[in-house]
Amino acid sequence: MTNTETLPLKQETDIVIIRQRVRKAAEEARLGLVSQTKIVTAASEIARNALIYGGGGECQLERTQRDGRAAVRLVVADQGQGIADLDQAMVDGYTSGGGLGLGLSGARRLVDHFSINTAPGEGTTVELWKWK
């Protein structure tokens, strides 16, 4: 069964709503508590980055299957300036702002699949998967 919803990402309160909806989807997919926490944390980090650095966008949330197993898939997209040096941005500790520099690299470690598509002037799209 696939269940998809698109959530706006325009203000801080949208991050809270995304976290809540991701947790619900992870529960419905019957992910374990640790996996639920990991996907919620990754979603929060990526959504915050999209809001702060990309000016906002949207989060597509899908409860689906992957290789016959229940899964939660997120696609967070913004129309911001994009990431000029993705390799550098993926290094732990690198930050273009005032954060700890663990948003992208930390999120990548928390999920089963992580992909990012970005280019200067074209925005950023991050795809996250966590499956049972």
N, CA, C and O atoms as CSV, one atom per row, in Angstrom:
chain,resi,resn,atom,element,x,y,z
A,1,MET,N,N,0.840,-1.185,0.000
A,1,MET,CA,C,0.000,0.000,0.000
A,1,MET,C,C,0.880,1.240,0.000
A,1,MET,O,O,1.845,1.331,0.758
A,2,THR,N,N,0.545,2.170,-0.837
A,2,THR,CA,C,1.258,3.435,-0.875
A,2,THR,C,C,0.324,4.538,-0.413
A,2,THR,O,O,-0.823,4.630,-0.849
A,3,ASN,N,N,0.836,5.367,0.472
A,3,ASN,CA,C,0.084,6.485,0.994
A,3,ASN,C,C,0.999,7.704,0.917
A,3,ASN,O,O,2.040,7.729,1.573
A,4,THR,N,N,0.630,8.719,0.125
A,4,THR,CA,C,1.485,9.874,-0.101
A,4,THR,C,C,0.771,11.158,0.280
A,4,THR,O,O,-0.423,11.316,0.029
A,5,GLU,N,N,1.513,12.074,0.889
A,5,GLU,CA,C,0.997,13.414,1.140
A,5,GLU,C,C,2.121,14.422,0.940
A,5,GLU,O,O,3.294,14.120,1.159
A,6,THR,N,N,1.742,15.614,0.524
A,6,THR,CA,C,2.704,16.690,0.326
A,6,THR,C,C,2.459,17.748,1.385
A,6,THR,O,O,1.346,18.251,1.537
A,7,LEU,N,N,3.515,18.075,2.112
A,7,LEU,CA,C,3.427,19.019,3.219
A,7,LEU,C,C,4.200,20.289,2.883
A,7,LEU,O,O,5.315,20.211,2.369
A,8,PRO,N,N,3.627,21.455,3.164
A,8,PRO,CA,C,4.347,22.698,2.906
A,8,PRO,C,C,5.499,22.882,3.891
A,8,PRO,O,O,5.463,22.383,5.016
A,9,LEU,N,N,6.500,23.594,3.451
A,9,LEU,CA,C,7.652,23.911,4.297
A,9,LEU,C,C,7.956,25.394,4.094
A,9,LEU,O,O,8.829,25.764,3.308
A,10,LYS,N,N,7.223,26.227,4.814
A,10,LYS,CA,C,7.319,27.678,4.634
A,10,LYS,C,C,7.741,28.403,5.912
A,10,LYS,O,O,8.243,29.526,5.855
A,11,GLN,N,N,7.536,27.756,7.071
A,11,GLN,CA,C,7.848,28.393,8.352
A,11,GLN,C,C,8.225,27.338,9.381
A,11,GLN,O,O,8.037,26.142,9.160
A,12,GLU,N,N,8.762,27.797,10.515
A,12,GLU,CA,C,9.256,26.884,11.557
A,12,GLU,C,C,8.196,25.871,11.992
A,12,GLU,O,O,8.512,24.700,12.203
A,13,THR,N,N,6.944,26.311,12.128
A,13,THR,CA,C,5.903,25.395,12.589
A,13,THR,C,C,5.674,24.248,11.606
A,13,THR,O,O,5.205,23.182,12.004
A,14,ASP,N,N,5.998,24.449,10.337
A,14,ASP,CA,C,5.869,23.370,9.357
A,14,ASP,C,C,6.829,22.230,9.673
A,14,ASP,O,O,6.516,21.071,9.400
A,15,ILE,N,N,7.987,22.536,10.240
A,15,ILE,CA,C,8.952,21.489,10.615
A,15,ILE,C,C,8.345,20.590,11.685
A,15,ILE,O,O,8.514,19.372,11.646
A,16,VAL,N,N,7.639,21.189,12.640
A,16,VAL,CA,C,6.979,20.414,13.697
A,16,VAL,C,C,5.933,19.483,13.083
A,16,VAL,O,O,5.843,18.312,13.451
A,17,ILE,N,N,5.150,20.006,12.154
A,17,ILE,CA,C,4.116,19.196,11.503
A,17,ILE,C,C,4.755,18.062,10.699
A,17,ILE,O,O,4.269,16.931,10.730
A,18,ILE,N,N,5.833,18.355,9.987
A,18,ILE,CA,C,6.538,17.312,9.231
A,18,ILE,C,C,7.032,16.229,10.179
A,18,ILE,O,O,6.859,15.042,9.902
A,19,ARG,N,N,7.641,16.618,11.284
A,19,ARG,CA,C,8.112,15.631,12.271
A,19,ARG,C,C,6.956,14.734,12.737
A,19,ARG,O,O,7.096,13.512,12.797
A,20,GLN,N,N,5.823,15.347,13.060
A,20,GLN,CA,C,4.667,14.581,13.545
A,20,GLN,C,C,4.150,13.610,12.490
A,20,GLN,O,O,3.848,12.457,12.798
A,21,ARG,N,N,4.048,14.073,11.248
A,21,ARG,CA,C,3.529,13.227,10.176
A,21,ARG,C,C,4.504,12.093,9.836
A,21,ARG,O,O,4.080,10.973,9.549
A,22,VAL,N,N,5.810,12.387,9.870
A,22,VAL,CA,C,6.808,11.344,9.611
A,22,VAL,C,C,6.745,10.290,10.705
A,22,VAL,O,O,6.807,9.096,10.413
A,23,ARG,N,N,6.624,10.712,11.966
A,23,ARG,CA,C,6.518,9.746,13.070
A,23,ARG,C,C,5.290,8.865,12.873
A,23,ARG,O,O,5.369,7.650,13.050
A,24,LYS,N,N,4.155,9.465,12.509
A,24,LYS,CA,C,2.924,8.687,12.302
A,24,LYS,C,C,3.110,7.689,11.162
A,24,LYS,O,O,2.722,6.528,11.288
A,25,ALA,N,N,3.699,8.131,10.052
A,25,ALA,CA,C,3.937,7.229,8.918
A,25,ALA,C,C,4.869,6.090,9.313
A,25,ALA,O,O,4.662,4.948,8.903
A,26,ALA,N,N,5.895,6.391,10.108
A,26,ALA,CA,C,6.839,5.358,10.548
A,26,ALA,C,C,6.149,4.352,11.469
A,26,ALA,O,O,6.420,3.153,11.398
A,27,GLU,N,N,5.265,4.839,12.326
A,27,GLU,CA,C,4.493,3.936,13.182
A,27,GLU,C,C,3.588,3.044,12.337
A,27,GLU,O,O,3.506,1.836,12.560
A,28,GLU,N,N,2.907,3.655,11.360
A,28,GLU,CA,C,1.996,2.899,10.494
A,28,GLU,C,C,2.750,1.869,9.652
A,28,GLU,O,O,2.205,0.816,9.319
A,29,ALA,N,N,3.997,2.172,9.312
A,29,ALA,CA,C,4.826,1.220,8.563
A,29,ALA,C,C,5.421,0.158,9.484
A,29,ALA,O,O,6.107,-0.759,9.034
A,30,ARG,N,N,5.149,0.297,10.769
A,30,ARG,CA,C,5.610,-0.630,11.799
A,30,ARG,C,C,7.133,-0.677,11.915
A,30,ARG,O,O,7.721,-1.724,12.185
A,31,LEU,N,N,7.754,0.485,11.703
A,31,LEU,CA,C,9.192,0.564,11.945
A,31,LEU,C,C,9.415,0.500,13.451
A,31,LEU,O,O,8.569,0.942,14.228
A,32,GLY,N,N,10.546,-0.047,13.858
A,32,GLY,CA,C,10.885,-0.094,15.277
A,32,GLY,C,C,11.097,1.307,15.823
A,32,GLY,O,O,11.253,2.258,15.057
A,33,LEU,N,N,11.103,1.436,17.136
A,33,LEU,CA,C,11.229,2.739,17.770
A,33,LEU,C,C,12.526,3.451,17.390
A,33,LEU,O,O,12.523,4.662,17.166
A,34,VAL,N,N,13.626,2.717,17.316
A,34,VAL,CA,C,14.905,3.330,16.934
A,34,VAL,C,C,14.828,3.840,15.495
A,34,VAL,O,O,15.272,4.952,15.211
A,35,SER,N,N,14.274,3.046,14.594
A,35,SER,CA,C,14.136,3.466,13.197
A,35,SER,C,C,13.198,4.663,13.072
A,35,SER,O,O,13.445,5.565,12.271
A,36,GLN,N,N,12.127,4.677,13.857
A,36,GLN,CA,C,11.216,5.822,13.857
A,36,GLN,C,C,11.968,7.095,14.248
A,36,GLN,O,O,11.847,8.130,13.593
A,37,THR,N,N,12.742,6.998,15.320
A,37,THR,CA,C,13.494,8.158,15.813
A,37,THR,C,C,14.508,8.626,14.774
A,37,THR,O,O,14.689,9.828,14.583
A,38,LYS,N,N,15.162,7.695,14.109
A,38,LYS,CA,C,16.150,8.060,13.098
A,38,LYS,C,C,15.527,8.791,11.919
A,38,LYS,O,O,16.060,9.811,11.483
A,39,ILE,N,N,14.410,8.296,11.391
A,39,ILE,CA,C,13.806,8.944,10.222
A,39,ILE,C,C,13.201,10.291,10.609
A,39,ILE,O,O,13.238,11.229,9.813
A,40,VAL,N,N,12.645,10.403,11.812
A,40,VAL,CA,C,12.106,11.688,12.265
A,40,VAL,C,C,13.228,12.707,12.421
A,40,VAL,O,O,13.075,13.863,12.026
A,41,THR,N,N,14.343,12.291,12.988
A,41,THR,CA,C,15.486,13.190,13.174
A,41,THR,C,C,16.053,13.628,11.831
A,41,THR,O,O,16.335,14.809,11.630
A,42,ALA,N,N,16.220,12.687,10.917
A,42,ALA,CA,C,16.734,13.025,9.584
A,42,ALA,C,C,15.784,13.979,8.869
A,42,ALA,O,O,16.228,14.947,8.251
A,43,ALA,N,N,14.483,13.717,8.947
A,43,ALA,CA,C,13.497,14.591,8.306
A,43,ALA,C,C,13.575,16.000,8.876
A,43,ALA,O,O,13.501,16.980,8.135
A,44,SER,N,N,13.724,16.099,10.176
A,44,SER,CA,C,13.812,17.401,10.827
A,44,SER,C,C,15.047,18.175,10.371
A,44,SER,O,O,14.963,19.370,10.086
A,45,GLU,N,N,16.186,17.502,10.301
A,45,GLU,CA,C,17.429,18.150,9.869
A,45,GLU,C,C,17.330,18.652,8.429
A,45,GLU,O,O,17.716,19.781,8.127
A,46,ILE,N,N,16.813,17.809,7.554
A,46,ILE,CA,C,16.736,18.181,6.138
A,46,ILE,C,C,15.691,19.271,5.930
A,46,ILE,O,O,15.914,20.199,5.152
A,47,ALA,N,N,14.556,19.171,6.615
A,47,ALA,CA,C,13.529,20.205,6.493
A,47,ALA,C,C,14.058,21.548,7.006
A,47,ALA,O,O,13.809,22.588,6.396
A,48,ARG,N,N,14.772,21.526,8.104
A,48,ARG,CA,C,15.338,22.770,8.657
A,48,ARG,C,C,16.330,23.381,7.663
A,48,ARG,O,O,16.319,24.592,7.440
A,49,ASN,N,N,17.175,22.557,7.076
A,49,ASN,CA,C,18.114,23.065,6.065
A,49,ASN,C,C,17.371,23.695,4.887
A,49,ASN,O,O,17.738,24.770,4.412
A,50,ALA,N,N,16.322,23.014,4.423
A,50,ALA,CA,C,15.561,23.529,3.281
A,50,ALA,C,C,14.902,24.861,3.622
A,50,ALA,O,O,14.809,25.745,2.771
A,51,LEU,N,N,14.452,25.005,4.848
A,51,LEU,CA,C,13.816,26.253,5.260
A,51,LEU,C,C,14.850,27.370,5.422
A,51,LEU,O,O,14.666,28.470,4.901
A,52,ILE,N,N,15.932,27.087,6.141
A,52,ILE,CA,C,16.933,28.117,6.447
A,52,ILE,C,C,17.756,28.498,5.222
A,52,ILE,O,O,17.902,29.680,4.912
A,53,TYR,N,N,18.293,27.499,4.527
A,53,TYR,CA,C,19.221,27.769,3.427
A,53,TYR,C,C,18.546,27.820,2.059
A,53,TYR,O,O,19.062,28.437,1.127
A,54,GLY,N,N,17.384,27.164,1.946
A,54,GLY,CA,C,16.706,27.108,0.650
A,54,GLY,C,C,15.458,27.960,0.565
A,54,GLY,O,O,14.796,28.002,-0.472
A,55,GLY,N,N,15.132,28.647,1.666
A,55,GLY,CA,C,13.966,29.523,1.655
A,55,GLY,C,C,12.631,28.809,1.752
A,55,GLY,O,O,11.582,29.419,1.549
A,56,GLY,N,N,12.663,27.522,2.061
A,56,GLY,CA,C,11.434,26.744,2.176
A,56,GLY,C,C,11.149,25.962,0.915
A,56,GLY,O,O,11.897,26.034,-0.060
A,57,GLY,N,N,10.085,25.228,0.942
A,57,GLY,CA,C,9.717,24.378,-0.193
A,57,GLY,C,C,8.598,23.463,0.216
A,57,GLY,O,O,7.561,23.912,0.705
A,58,GLU,N,N,8.809,22.149,0.011
A,58,GLU,CA,C,7.793,21.181,0.393
A,58,GLU,C,C,8.435,19.845,0.715
A,58,GLU,O,O,9.571,19.558,0.338
A,59,CYS,N,N,7.660,19.041,1.427
A,59,CYS,CA,C,8.106,17.698,1.796
A,59,CYS,C,C,7.047,16.717,1.317
A,59,CYS,O,O,5.883,16.793,1.711
A,60,GLN,N,N,7.468,15.801,0.466
A,60,GLN,CA,C,6.573,14.734,0.028
A,60,GLN,C,C,6.864,13.535,0.925
A,60,GLN,O,O,8.003,13.074,1.009
A,61,LEU,N,N,5.839,13.042,1.587
A,61,LEU,CA,C,5.957,11.936,2.526
A,61,LEU,C,C,5.158,10.758,1.984
A,61,LEU,O,O,3.992,10.898,1.615
A,62,GLU,N,N,5.799,9.608,1.943
A,62,GLU,CA,C,5.158,8.427,1.367
A,62,GLU,C,C,5.401,7.224,2.263
A,62,GLU,O,O,6.534,6.943,2.655
A,63,ARG,N,N,4.324,6.520,2.582
A,63,ARG,CA,C,4.436,5.220,3.239
A,63,ARG,C,C,4.238,4.202,2.137
A,63,ARG,O,O,3.200,4.184,1.475
A,64,THR,N,N,5.242,3.347,1.940
A,64,THR,CA,C,5.243,2.487,0.761
A,64,THR,C,C,5.950,1.172,1.075
A,64,THR,O,O,6.037,0.766,2.234
A,65,GLN,N,N,6.452,0.515,0.040
A,65,GLN,CA,C,7.209,-0.737,0.153
A,65,GLN,C,C,8.547,-0.574,-0.556
A,65,GLN,O,O,8.655,0.178,-1.524
A,66,ARG,N,N,9.543,-1.263,-0.082
A,66,ARG,CA,C,10.826,-1.324,-0.779
A,66,ARG,C,C,11.346,-2.740,-0.610
A,66,ARG,O,O,11.530,-3.217,0.509
A,67,ASP,N,N,11.579,-3.396,-1.716
A,67,ASP,CA,C,12.046,-4.784,-1.684
A,67,ASP,C,C,11.156,-5.661,-0.803
A,67,ASP,O,O,11.648,-6.521,-0.072
A,68,GLY,N,N,9.840,-5.436,-0.879
A,68,GLY,CA,C,8.885,-6.239,-0.128
A,68,GLY,C,C,8.761,-5.874,1.338
A,68,GLY,O,O,8.044,-6.542,2.083
A,69,ARG,N,N,9.446,-4.828,1.762
A,69,ARG,CA,C,9.386,-4.412,3.168
A,69,ARG,C,C,8.714,-3.048,3.277
A,69,ARG,O,O,8.852,-2.202,2.394
A,70,ALA,N,N,7.989,-2.848,4.370
A,70,ALA,CA,C,7.364,-1.550,4.619
A,70,ALA,C,C,8.449,-0.481,4.679
A,70,ALA,O,O,9.548,-0.724,5.178
A,71,ALA,N,N,8.129,0.706,4.166
A,71,ALA,CA,C,9.123,1.776,4.108
A,71,ALA,C,C,8.457,3.139,4.239
A,71,ALA,O,O,7.271,3.314,3.959
A,72,VAL,N,N,9.265,4.091,4.674
A,72,VAL,CA,C,8.878,5.497,4.675
A,72,VAL,C,C,9.870,6.210,3.762
A,72,VAL,O,O,11.084,6.054,3.895
A,73,ARG,N,N,9.327,6.996,2.830
A,73,ARG,CA,C,10.154,7.734,1.878
A,73,ARG,C,C,9.793,9.206,1.965
A,73,ARG,O,O,8.617,9.569,1.969
A,74,LEU,N,N,10.811,10.049,2.034
A,74,LEU,CA,C,10.613,11.494,2.051
A,74,LEU,C,C,11.398,12.122,0.921
A,74,LEU,O,O,12.515,11.704,0.613
A,75,VAL,N,N,10.804,13.131,0.305
A,75,VAL,CA,C,11.513,13.952,-0.663
A,75,VAL,C,C,11.293,15.394,-0.225
A,75,VAL,O,O,10.171,15.898,-0.259
A,76,VAL,N,N,12.376,16.054,0.188
A,76,VAL,CA,C,12.319,17.447,0.628
A,76,VAL,C,C,12.965,18.288,-0.465
A,76,VAL,O,O,14.129,18.089,-0.810
A,77,ALA,N,N,12.197,19.230,-1.006
A,77,ALA,CA,C,12.688,20.038,-2.120
A,77,ALA,C,C,12.532,21.522,-1.813
A,77,ALA,O,O,11.527,21.957,-1.252
A,78,ASP,N,N,13.543,22.282,-2.194
A,78,ASP,CA,C,13.454,23.742,-2.102
A,78,ASP,C,C,13.871,24.343,-3.437
A,78,ASP,O,O,14.427,23.655,-4.293
A,79,GLN,N,N,13.604,25.605,-3.600
A,79,GLN,CA,C,13.963,26.315,-4.827
A,79,GLN,C,C,15.013,27.383,-4.525
A,79,GLN,O,O,15.060,28.427,-5.177
A,80,GLY,N,N,15.846,27.107,-3.533
A,80,GLY,CA,C,16.860,28.066,-3.107
A,80,GLY,C,C,18.043,28.139,-4.049
A,80,GLY,O,O,17.950,27.774,-5.221
A,81,GLN,N,N,19.153,28.614,-3.519
A,81,GLN,CA,C,20.344,28.854,-4.328
A,81,GLN,C,C,21.108,27.582,-4.676
A,81,GLN,O,O,22.037,27.623,-5.483
A,82,GLY,N,N,20.731,26.451,-4.077
A,82,GLY,CA,C,21.466,25.212,-4.325
A,82,GLY,C,C,22.752,25.164,-3.514
A,82,GLY,O,O,23.093,26.120,-2.817
A,83,ILE,N,N,23.444,24.075,-3.607
A,83,ILE,CA,C,24.685,23.880,-2.853
A,83,ILE,C,C,25.837,23.923,-3.849
A,83,ILE,O,O,25.928,23.084,-4.746
A,84,ALA,N,N,26.703,24.897,-3.683
A,84,ALA,CA,C,27.795,25.110,-4.642
A,84,ALA,C,C,28.804,23.972,-4.623
A,84,ALA,O,O,29.263,23.536,-5.678
A,85,ASP,N,N,29.155,23.483,-3.434
A,85,ASP,CA,C,30.153,22.416,-3.313
A,85,ASP,C,C,29.573,21.298,-2.462
A,85,ASP,O,O,29.744,21.278,-1.243
A,86,LEU,N,N,28.884,20.366,-3.117
A,86,LEU,CA,C,28.200,19.297,-2.397
A,86,LEU,C,C,29.179,18.420,-1.627
A,86,LEU,O,O,28.890,18.033,-0.494
A,87,ASP,N,N,30.332,18.095,-2.214
A,87,ASP,CA,C,31.312,17.263,-1.513
A,87,ASP,C,C,31.699,17.893,-0.182
A,87,ASP,O,O,31.766,17.208,0.839
A,88,GLN,N,N,31.952,19.187,-0.196
A,88,GLN,CA,C,32.322,19.888,1.036
A,88,GLN,C,C,31.149,19.915,2.007
A,88,GLN,O,O,31.343,19.740,3.210
A,89,ALA,N,N,29.943,20.131,1.509
A,89,ALA,CA,C,28.757,20.212,2.358
A,89,ALA,C,C,28.464,18.890,3.063
A,89,ALA,O,O,27.827,18.882,4.117
A,90,MET,N,N,28.915,17.781,2.499
A,90,MET,CA,C,28.666,16.460,3.086
A,90,MET,C,C,29.710,16.064,4.131
A,90,MET,O,O,29.601,14.996,4.733
A,91,VAL,N,N,30.708,16.900,4.352
A,91,VAL,CA,C,31.748,16.611,5.342
A,91,VAL,C,C,31.253,17.021,6.726
A,91,VAL,O,O,30.758,18.133,6.910
A,92,ASP,N,N,31.389,16.113,7.705
A,92,ASP,CA,C,31.023,16.436,9.075
A,92,ASP,C,C,31.739,17.698,9.527
A,92,ASP,O,O,32.948,17.839,9.343
A,93,GLY,N,N,30.986,18.608,10.118
A,93,GLY,CA,C,31.568,19.830,10.656
A,93,GLY,C,C,31.516,21.009,9.707
A,93,GLY,O,O,31.693,22.146,10.143
A,94,TYR,N,N,31.279,20.778,8.416
A,94,TYR,CA,C,31.179,21.893,7.482
A,94,TYR,C,C,29.825,22.570,7.669
A,94,TYR,O,O,28.793,21.902,7.735
A,95,THR,N,N,29.835,23.879,7.751
A,95,THR,CA,C,28.588,24.634,7.831
A,95,THR,C,C,28.720,25.923,7.056
A,95,THR,O,O,29.761,26.579,7.073
A,96,SER,N,N,27.643,26.273,6.377
A,96,SER,CA,C,27.618,27.566,5.695
A,96,SER,C,C,26.890,28.579,6.569
A,96,SER,O,O,26.763,29.749,6.208
A,97,GLY,N,N,26.418,28.120,7.715
A,97,GLY,CA,C,25.719,28.989,8.657
A,97,GLY,C,C,26.331,28.838,10.035
A,97,GLY,O,O,27.542,28.659,10.167
A,98,GLY,N,N,25.506,28.908,11.050
A,98,GLY,CA,C,26.010,28.843,12.418
A,98,GLY,C,C,25.784,27.511,13.095
A,98,GLY,O,O,25.932,27.409,14.313
A,99,GLY,N,N,25.428,26.484,12.339
A,99,GLY,CA,C,25.118,25.189,12.940
A,99,GLY,C,C,26.359,24.358,13.204
A,99,GLY,O,O,27.488,24.828,13.068
A,100,LEU,N,N,26.119,23.111,13.586
A,100,LEU,CA,C,27.207,22.186,13.898
A,100,LEU,C,C,27.787,21.528,12.659
A,100,LEU,O,O,28.835,20.888,12.741
A,101,GLY,N,N,27.140,21.668,11.521
A,101,GLY,CA,C,27.635,21.054,10.305
A,101,GLY,C,C,27.390,19.565,10.243
A,101,GLY,O,O,28.169,18.824,9.643
A,102,LEU,N,N,26.298,19.120,10.866
A,102,LEU,CA,C,25.977,17.691,10.864
A,102,LEU,C,C,24.639,17.388,10.196
A,102,LEU,O,O,24.207,16.236,10.182
A,103,GLY,N,N,23.979,18.401,9.644
A,103,GLY,CA,C,22.653,18.210,9.052
A,103,GLY,C,C,22.636,17.207,7.930
A,103,GLY,O,O,21.962,16.182,8.040
A,104,LEU,N,N,23.355,17.463,6.848
A,104,LEU,CA,C,23.350,16.558,5.693
A,104,LEU,C,C,24.051,15.247,6.010
A,104,LEU,O,O,23.494,14.174,5.780
A,105,SER,N,N,25.261,15.324,6.533
A,105,SER,CA,C,26.023,14.094,6.803
A,105,SER,C,C,25.363,13.275,7.903
A,105,SER,O,O,25.356,12.046,7.842
A,106,GLY,N,N,24.810,13.947,8.907
A,106,GLY,CA,C,24.119,13.230,9.980
A,106,GLY,C,C,22.870,12.541,9.471
A,106,GLY,O,O,22.610,11.388,9.815
A,107,ALA,N,N,22.093,13.240,8.652
A,107,ALA,CA,C,20.877,12.649,8.095
A,107,ALA,C,C,21.222,11.435,7.239
A,107,ALA,O,O,20.520,10.424,7.276
A,108,ARG,N,N,22.287,11.536,6.479
A,108,ARG,CA,C,22.704,10.415,5.623
A,108,ARG,C,C,22.983,9.163,6.460
A,108,ARG,O,O,22.647,8.054,6.044
A,109,ARG,N,N,23.591,9.333,7.629
A,109,ARG,CA,C,23.902,8.186,8.492
A,109,ARG,C,C,22.666,7.588,9.160
A,109,ARG,O,O,22.683,6.424,9.561
A,110,LEU,N,N,21.608,8.361,9.282
A,110,LEU,CA,C,20.416,7.917,10.007
A,110,LEU,C,C,19.441,7.094,9.178
A,110,LEU,O,O,18.569,6.425,9.734
A,111,VAL,N,N,19.576,7.133,7.861
A,111,VAL,CA,C,18.585,6.489,6.995
A,111,VAL,C,C,19.214,5.352,6.192
A,111,VAL,O,O,20.436,5.210,6.138
A,112,ASP,N,N,18.354,4.547,5.570
A,112,ASP,CA,C,18.821,3.414,4.777
A,112,ASP,C,C,19.235,3.817,3.366
A,112,ASP,O,O,20.070,3.161,2.744
A,113,HIS,N,N,18.648,4.892,2.872
A,113,HIS,CA,C,19.019,5.414,1.552
A,113,HIS,C,C,18.945,6.929,1.611
A,113,HIS,O,O,17.993,7.493,2.151
A,114,PHE,N,N,19.954,7.585,1.054
A,114,PHE,CA,C,20.033,9.052,1.032
A,114,PHE,C,C,20.534,9.461,-0.334
A,114,PHE,O,O,21.561,8.964,-0.796
A,115,SER,N,N,19.816,10.366,-0.986
A,115,SER,CA,C,20.332,10.931,-2.229
A,115,SER,C,C,20.021,12.417,-2.242
A,115,SER,O,O,19.052,12.878,-1.638
A,116,ILE,N,N,20.864,13.149,-2.945
A,116,ILE,CA,C,20.700,14.600,-3.007
A,116,ILE,C,C,20.976,15.056,-4.433
A,116,ILE,O,O,21.920,14.604,-5.080
A,117,ASN,N,N,20.135,15.953,-4.899
A,117,ASN,CA,C,20.283,16.533,-6.224
A,117,ASN,C,C,20.283,18.046,-6.030
A,117,ASN,O,O,19.303,18.617,-5.551
A,118,THR,N,N,21.380,18.688,-6.401
A,118,THR,CA,C,21.492,20.123,-6.202
A,118,THR,C,C,22.436,20.723,-7.233
A,118,THR,O,O,23.329,20.048,-7.747
A,119,ALA,N,N,22.228,21.976,-7.521
A,119,ALA,CA,C,23.122,22.723,-8.402
A,119,ALA,C,C,22.936,24.199,-8.080
A,119,ALA,O,O,21.835,24.628,-7.735
A,120,PRO,N,N,23.999,24.970,-8.189
A,120,PRO,CA,C,23.866,26.408,-7.920
A,120,PRO,C,C,22.752,27.025,-8.760
A,120,PRO,O,O,22.696,26.851,-9.977
A,121,GLY,N,N,21.874,27.747,-8.082
A,121,GLY,CA,C,20.766,28.422,-8.739
A,121,GLY,C,C,19.566,27.545,-9.053
A,121,GLY,O,O,18.572,28.030,-9.594
A,122,GLU,N,N,19.643,26.258,-8.721
A,122,GLU,CA,C,18.556,25.323,-9.076
A,122,GLU,C,C,17.882,24.659,-7.882
A,122,GLU,O,O,17.047,23.774,-8.066
A,123,GLY,N,N,18.224,25.061,-6.678
A,123,GLY,CA,C,17.595,24.464,-5.513
A,123,GLY,C,C,18.201,23.121,-5.151
A,123,GLY,O,O,19.183,22.680,-5.748
A,124,THR,N,N,17.596,22.482,-4.161
A,124,THR,CA,C,18.097,21.211,-3.643
A,124,THR,C,C,16.926,20.277,-3.383
A,124,THR,O,O,15.893,20.692,-2.856
A,125,THR,N,N,17.092,19.021,-3.753
A,125,THR,CA,C,16.116,17.979,-3.457
A,125,THR,C,C,16.837,16.837,-2.766
A,125,THR,O,O,17.829,16.316,-3.276
A,126,VAL,N,N,16.331,16.450,-1.598
A,126,VAL,CA,C,16.921,15.365,-0.816
A,126,VAL,C,C,15.886,14.265,-0.681
A,126,VAL,O,O,14.734,14.522,-0.333
A,127,GLU,N,N,16.306,13.028,-0.961
A,127,GLU,CA,C,15.435,11.861,-0.825
A,127,GLU,C,C,15.962,10.988,0.303
A,127,GLU,O,O,17.150,10.668,0.346
A,128,LEU,N,N,15.082,10.606,1.210
A,128,LEU,CA,C,15.420,9.772,2.358
A,128,LEU,C,C,14.500,8.558,2.389
A,128,LEU,O,O,13.298,8.671,2.151
A,129,TRP,N,N,15.079,7.391,2.686
A,129,TRP,CA,C,14.288,6.157,2.853
A,129,TRP,C,C,14.678,5.509,4.169
A,129,TRP,O,O,15.848,5.488,4.551
A,130,LYS,N,N,13.669,4.977,4.856
A,130,LYS,CA,C,13.907,4.110,6.010
A,130,LYS,C,C,12.920,2.965,5.864
A,130,LYS,O,O,11.716,3.188,5.741
A,131,TRP,N,N,13.430,1.737,5.879
A,131,TRP,CA,C,12.521,0.601,5.722
A,131,TRP,C,C,12.684,-0.384,6.851
A,131,TRP,O,O,13.694,-0.413,7.554
A,132,LYS,N,N,11.645,-1.196,7.001
A,132,LYS,CA,C,11.566,-2.176,8.082
A,132,LYS,C,C,12.506,-3.326,7.819
A,132,LYS,O,O,12.583,-4.257,8.620
